Amino acid sequence: MAGQEISVGARRVAGMKPAMTLAAACLALAAVAGAQAPSAGSSPAKKISPEKGRQLVEALQLATLEKREATARKFIQRARALVDEGADVNARGEQGRTALHWTAIGTAQFSGKETRRAYRELAEVLIDEGIDVDAEDDYGNTALDWEEANPRDVLRYVLEQADARRGVSHRESERLADYIAHLRELSAKKQFTALAAALQADVPEGTLIWVRLTKPVHSRHSRCGEKLEGVVIAPAMANGRVVLSPGTKVEGTLLSVQSARNRFVRAEAVIEFANFLHEDGAKTRIAARVIEVDNARETVHHGRILGVPFPNEAVGRWTIGLRGLGFVMPGVSEGLRWATHSYNLTLGRAIDYKAGTELILRVSVPEKLNTKAPQKGWKEIPATAELVELVRRQPLRVKTPSGEDSDIVNLMFIGSQEDLETGFRMAGWVEARSLGVKTGLITALQALRKSGYSEAPFSRLQLEGKDPDYEYQKDLNTVAKRHHFRVFRREDTYRGQPVWVASATHDIGIGVGRKGTQWYHLIDPEIDRERQKIADDLLFTGVATGCTLVDRPDAPRRAGNATGDEIRTDGRMMVLHMTGESGARKAALASAVNPRGGSGRGN
């Protein structure tokens, strides 16, 4: 059969037919061996230098930090020279990365053809020199993973020709298929005990994990490949059990980042958290993907965070109306065009997540924890008869000044005023300003600009005719979304401690009245989630030392608020037991006052 090839080691002998004699085959093999043997005058093999390998990785890492492409190319040229001088191409540097990792990362940073060509040629040289194309960094990413996160596809062909594979963290479909096949095998063999154990993964697929950033991310200032850090801020639950403790440290990387460099490009970022560090020092790698940035104006699509487009929707409607006026009054048209353009330039479209920004991750593949330390949730304090009686005599609803029922009272705090203020300040909650003309105008302007206003006022709601003592909220970068609740001091006490109650809901969008003259916030109808969010935040600070869920038989399970939004709840009240004043003061000194790292205003 013409054209057939027979493999000989790493080489192939072409054109060998099945009918060839054994002697002919031996002659062909001898010819190959002779071609591979060094001649008498050839130079000795290149000596591999680990030190130059370290310098190679360092040069390529420094190239990714450059903003000027000409300077980056000098680092690439230096890297090429180090390879020629015998650098160990499989040397590893920071975050366990090889030169090929940093080459793939570098292609995402620069758009110039000359720079991309230099990176592509370097990748080919590294592969020819025997670099491990499937080497994984500290987060389980190979060079192909970095390339696939890069929308430019500079090295894809080169890597695929080298049979590069994805890392373990990115082979979700393959790993899920293997897992399902294993379950089917156990079922077919009727090994039901083993099947039940396999189904009870430590961290099942679909588990949601709340993570708070402890390092900032910015689409203009952050660089691809940066190390990211965070912390789990609430017990990760699955099937009624805690699978990951709050306080677990998390490490990851910025897999991709792109600034909104012109009006046609949206800012983008891919944040990947992979390593979960347990209290006993053990580490578990979990394949998880960001599915939501809490209270963000940005959207998330398959793990990729997408910034707001230009022009944004609100400005688009505004400018269409103004330009329509320009057709009627041609002399005004040019002035309106320039005024609109100047206004659009002030719109901040960057992805700007300060320390304290909260993300929701979803586990993609069932995982086993590499720790024997028990995973613990919050301390649950049993309800006493006295506490149950106290809870059940509290009002069930807050009302508008006209007496219309609105939100359900679903929280109780037992502790001093100082405990309350310290706890929410530590958790990053901000007090709202009073509703007035000025604050109303600021809110409307920020809504138009799709920006945040951390002190945005609340609509007026009362409890038994009394205004709130506190109004707390937590936003990010848009007035359309915020966690918020109203706190009312009660005349009751519990074991000598003051008692406070609150109604909490989560604003998730903006609605407009039928007449078009009023707007209001839309809320998440599942208000028990907001109840739990506030409990998690206070318990995480340590100012709240325990919690109790108390049934209220008379509480409505379904209702509507004053703006017509549906409310669904199990009717229970969450009671949070706060520390004494000395404990709150000690906790405040031991922790950062505001995890948000700033006012939280969007740009």
N, C-alpha and C positions, 0 to 999 in steps of 0.2 A: 504494500500500500504506500504509494508515493507520499513523501512529506511527513511520514510518521517520525516522532522523536522518542528517543529512549533516554531517560534521565540518568546521568552519571554524576553522583555527588551533587554539587551545586550547579554543574554545567549540563548542557544537553548536546547529544550527538545527533545532528539532523540527517535525514535521508536514509536511515538504516532500515532496510527492508527485512521482513520476517524470514525471507529465504536466504539471507546472508549466512555464510559459513561461520563457524566459531573462530576460525583463524582470522577472517576479515574483521570480526568484531574486536578481537584482541588487538589487531593492528590499529583500529580506530581508537581504542582506549589508550594505547601507547602514544598515539599522536596527541591526544588530549593531555596526557601526563607530561609529555615533552613540552607542550606549550605552556604548562603551568610551572615547570621547573625553572628556577632562576638561572640566568646565564652566568658564566664565570666572572664577568666584569660588572655585574649588576650591583646596585647600592643595597646595603642591608635594610631590613624592615624598619619602618619608622617606629621610634620608641614612644610609647604612650605616656603622657604626662598628666597625672591627677591634678597638679597645681594649675597647669594651663587649662585643664577641664573646668576647674573652679572659676578661672578668669573668663572662660568662654561663656559660662552661664551668667556670670555677673555682667559682662558686656551686653548681652542680649536683654537682660532685665533692665539695665540702665537705658537702653534704647527705647523701651516702652514708656519710660517716664518723660521722654523728651516731647516738646511741643513743636520744635522745628525739625522738619524732615531731613534737612541737610545734616544736622547734627546726629540724628538717628542713623543715617546711612554710614556715618563714620564709625559708629559702634558696630554696625553690621560688617563693615570692612575689617574691623579689628577682629571680630569673631571669625571671619573667614580665614584671616591670617593665622589665628590660633589653631584652627583645624589643620591647616597646612603644616604647622609646626609640631603636630603630634598631640594636640589636646585630647584628653579622654572625653569622647563625645557623649558618653553615658554618665558623666558626672552629674550630680544633683546639687541644687542650691536651695534657696529659701522655698518653703512650702513644698519641698520634695520634687521640684520641677527640673527637667532636663533642658538642654538647649533647644530641642524641638518644641517643647511646650512654649517657651518664650518666643520662638519664631512664629508659632501660630497665634499667640497673643498679640505680637507686634503687628501682624497683618490687619488686625481689627482697629488699630490706632491711627493708621495713616491711609490717606486716599490717593497719594501721588503714584503714578505708574512706575516711576523709577525706583521708588522705595519698595513697592510691592514686588517688582521684578528681582530686586536684591534679596528680599526675603525668600522668594520662590527658589532662586538659584542656591541660596544657602541651605534650604531644606533638602534639595536634591543632593548636595554635597554631604550633609549630615547622614542621610540615608545610605549613600554610597559608602560612607565610612563605618557603617554598621551600627548606627544608633538604634536603640530599641523603640520602634514606632508605637508599641503598645504600652510603654511605661506609664504608670498612673501617678499623679501627684498626690498630695496629702488628702485630697478630697475625692479621689477616685476618678479623676478626669485624665483622659489621654489627649494627645495632640489633636486627634480627630474630633473629640468632644469640643475642644476650643474652636476648631475650625467650623463646626456645625453651628455654634452659637454666633459666629461671625456672618453677617448678611452678605459679605463681599465674596466669599468662596474663592479665596486666592490660592489656597493650598489643597483644596479638596482632591483634584485630579492626582496631584503628586502623592498624597497620602493613600488614596484608594489604589493606585498602582503598586504601592508598597504593601498592600493587604492590611492596612491599619484597621484597628477595631475600636469600638467605643469602650469606655471604661465601665466598670461594674455598676456605677451609680446611674448610668444612662442606658442600661440594657433592661429597662423595665418590662417590655413586652416579652423578651426572651426569658427573663427570670420568672415572670408570671406564668408563662407557658410551662416551664419546668415544674413550677409549684403545683399547677393544676394536674400535670401528668403524674406527679408523685402522689397526689391525692387519689387519682383514679386507680393507680397501681395498688395502693393500700386498700381501696374499696374492693377491687377485683379479688384480692387475696383474702378478703374478709378480716383484715387486721384492724378491727374497729377501735381498739384502744390506741393504737399508733395513729389512726386517722383522727381521732378526737384530739390527741396531743398536737398533731400537725395543724389542725384547724385553730388551735388556741395559740397563735403566734404572740410573742411578747408585745409587739406593736403591729396590730393588724393593718392591712391595706385600708385606706380611707380615713385613718385616724387624723384628727385635726390638732395641730400644735400651734399655740400662740407664742410668738417670739418677739421680744423687744430688742431693737438695735441698740448696741452700746457704742458703735462707731457710725459716723454719718456716711451717707451716700449722696453724691451730687453728679448729675449727668454731664456737667461741664468740667468739674474739678477732679472727680474720681477717675481712676484709670483701670482699664481691664486687667484682671489678675490680682487686684488688691485683696488683701485678707480682710474678711469681715467677721465681726463678733456680735454675739447676742446672748440672750438668756430666756429660758422658758419661764413665762410669767403666770401660768395657770396649769393645774393638773391636766395632762392629756388623758382623756377618758375613752374607753372602748368597752362596750358590752357591760357597762356599769362598774368597771374597775379602773383604777389608776394605772396607766402604762408608762407614764413618764412624769417625774416629779417636777414641780415648780422649783426654780433655782438652778436647774441643769444648764450649764454653760453650753453654748453652741458656737462652732467655728465654720466658716464658709468662705466663699470668694465671690467676687464680682465677675461673673462669667462673660458678660458683655455689657457695654455701655456706649451710648451714642447721644451726642448733644443735638439740640434743635438748631442746627447751624444755619438754616435758612427757612423761609416760610413754607417750603414744600416737604420738610423733613420733621418728623416728630421725635422728641427725646425718647430714648429707650434704655432699659436696663434689665439684666437678668441676674437676680440675686439667688445664689445657691448656698444653702446651709446643708452640710453633709455630716459633720462630726459632732456627736453629742457626748459631752464630758461629764461623767457621773461623779458623785461625791467621793467615791472610793478611788478615784484616779483612773478608772477604766474608761475606754472610749468605744462608742458604737457608731458605725457608719450607717446612716439611714437615708434611703432614697426618698426624698421629699421635694415637693415643688410648691413655690409660692402661688396661692390661688387668690389672695386678696391683700391689699394694703389698707389697713383699717382707716376709715374716714378719708380716703384719698380721692382726689379728682381724677387721678389716673385710672386706667382700666388694666386688667391683667388677662392676657391671652396665651394659654399654654405655657405659663410660667414667665412670659415676657411682659414686663411692665411698659405700657405705652403712654407717653405723655399726651397732653391735650393738643389737638390740631390747631393750625393757624389758617384763617382767623377762626376763633372759637364760635360756637353756634350763636351765642347771644350777640356778639359783635357783628356776625354775618347778617342777622335780621336788622340790626340797627343801621348798618351801612347801606343795605338795600333800600331802606326807607329814605335815607338822606340822598342817595343818588337819584332816586325817583323825583325828589324835590329839585335836584339839579337839572333834570330834563325840562321841568316847567320854568325854572329860572336859570338859564345857561350861565349867567355871570357868577352864580354861586357855586356851580359845579366844581370848578378847579379848587376853590378854597375848601370845599367840603372834602375833596379827595385828599388834599394834603393834611387837613386836620384829622381825618380818619387814619391816614397812614401814620402820622405822629402818635396817635393814641394807640394804634396796634403795636407800635414798637415798645410801648411801656408794659405790654402784657408779658409777665414772666411765665414761660412755658417749660422751664427746666424742671427736671425731677430733683427735688431738694428734700431729702429725708434726713432730719437731724437725729442725733442720738435720742432714743425714746420713742421713735416711730415704731408702730406695732404691725407685724405681719402675721398672716395666717398661712401655715404650711399644711399640705395634705400628703400623707404617706402614700407612695406609689406602689410599694412592694412590701409584703409582710416581712418583718425583721425580728431577729432574736437579739436581745440585749446582751452585751458582753460584760455584765456585772451581776453580782449576787446581792448587791444592796437592794433592799426593798424600795419600791417606788411608792411614795407617800403623797397623799393629798392634804387638804386643810384639816385642822382639828375640828371635829364636830362635837358640840357641847349638847348633851341631852336637854330636852325641854322640861323644865319644872312646871308644876301646876300653876305656880305664881306667874311664870313667864307666859304660859298659854293664856291665862286669864287676862294678862296685860295686853297681849297682842289682839285678842278678840274684842276688846272694848274700844279699839282704835277705829276712827272713821275709815271707810273703804275707798272713798273717792275724793279727789280734789275737784273744785268747781270753778267756773268762770265767775266774774263779779256779778253777772246776772243770774247766777244760780244753776247754770247748766252743768250736768255731770261731764267730767273730762277724764283725766288719767286715774289709774288705780294706785292706791298707796300700797307699795310692795316691799319696803325696806324699813328696818328699825335699827338705830344705833344706840348702844348703851355705853356712855362714856362722857367725859368732860368736853367742854367747848374746845379746849386746847388739843385734846386727842383728835377731835374731828378735823380741826383746821390743819394740824400737823400731818395727819394721815393723807388727806387729799392733796395737800401741797407736795408731799413726797411722791405721791402717785401721778403727779403731773396734771391734776385737775385745776381749772382756773375759774374764779368767780366771774359771773356775768355782770355787765354794767346795766344800769337801770334803763328801761325803754324810754326813749325821748326822740326828739327831732334829729339831733346830731347822730346818735347811735343808730337810728333807723336809716339815715342817709348813708352812713358808713356801711351798714349791712347790705343795702341795696347796691352800692357801688362795688363792693367785694363780690356780690353775687354775679353782677355783670361781668366782672373780670375773672370769674372762676377762681377766686382766691379765698384765703381763710381770714377769719376774724375771731381770735381766741376769746374775746370778751363780748361777743355778740349778745344782745339782750334777749330775754325770754318774754313770751306772751304772759299776761297776768293771770295766774291761777291761785286760788285760795283754799285753805283748809279751815272749815268752820268759820268762814269770814275773815280769816287771818292771812296776811301776806307771808311768804316764805322768810325764814331767817337767813337762809343761804340758797344761792342758785349756782350750782357747779356744772361745768361742762369740760369736755375734752374733744378738740377738733384736730385737724391736721393742716389742710391747705385749701379747704372749700367750705363756704358757709352752708352748703347744701347738706352736709353730713356732720353729725356730732353726737357723742354720748352726752346725756344731760339729765339732771334730776334737781328737784326742789326739796329743801330740808325744812322741817317745822319742829320747833321745840315744843314739847308737851309738858303739862304740869305734873305728870307722873314721874316717879323715880323707881329704879329697880336696884334693890340692895344698896341704897344710898347713892346710886349713880344717876345722872340726868338721862332722860329718854328723849330721843329724836325719831321722827318718822319721815319718810321721803317717798315721792313718786318718781319713778325712773322710766324713761323711754329713749329709744335710739332713733334720731333723725336720719333718714336715708335718702331724702330728696326734697324737692320743692314743688308744691302744687299751687295752682292759680285759681282763685274764686271764679264762679260762673260769670260774673260781670266783668272779670278781668281787671278789677281795681284793687284786689287784695291777693297777697300770696302767703303761703303758710308751709310749714314743714310736713312732709309725709313721714310716717314712723314705721319701723319694723313691727308688724302685728304681734310677733312672738316676744312679748315684753319680759318673759322669764329670762331670756338671754341677756337683757340689759341688767336685770337684777343680779345675775351671776357675774357679769362683767365688773360691776361695782364691788361686789364681794371679793372677787379675785384681786382687784387692784389694792384694796385695803389690806387684805390678808397677806399679800406679797410684801408690803412695806413692813409688816411686823407690828404695826400699831394696833391692828385688829388681831386678837389672839385666838379667836375661834368663832364658829358660826352655828346657828340653829335655824332649821326650816320648820315653821309652825303652820299647821293646817288651819284654815279659816272656812268653816262650812258655809258661811253666809256670803263669802266673796264671789262675785260673778266670774264665770269661766270664759264667757264671751261678752264683749261690750263694744261700744263705740265711744271715741273721744269727742271733744267739742267741735272738731273740724270734720268729723265723719269717718275717720280712719277706724278700721276694725282692730280690736284688742283681743288677744287670746292668752290665757294664763291657766296655771294649775290652781290658782287661788291662794297659794301659800305666801307667807311673809318671811323674808330673810332677815334674821336678827344677827347683827355683828357686835361682838363683845370687844370693846376697846380696852387698851391698857390704861393704867392710871397715869397721872400727869408725869411722874418721874420716868415711867417706862416710855412714854411717848417722846419725852425730851431726849432720853438715851438713844432711842431708835433714830430720831432726827439727826443726832450727831454722828451716828454710825453709817448713815446712808446719804446718797446724793439727794438734795432737797427736791430737785425737779428733774426727772429722768428725760424730759423733753430737751433739756439743754438750752432752753431759750423760751421766748414768748409763744412759740408755736405758730406765729403768723405765717401765712403762705406768701409767696412772691407773685 
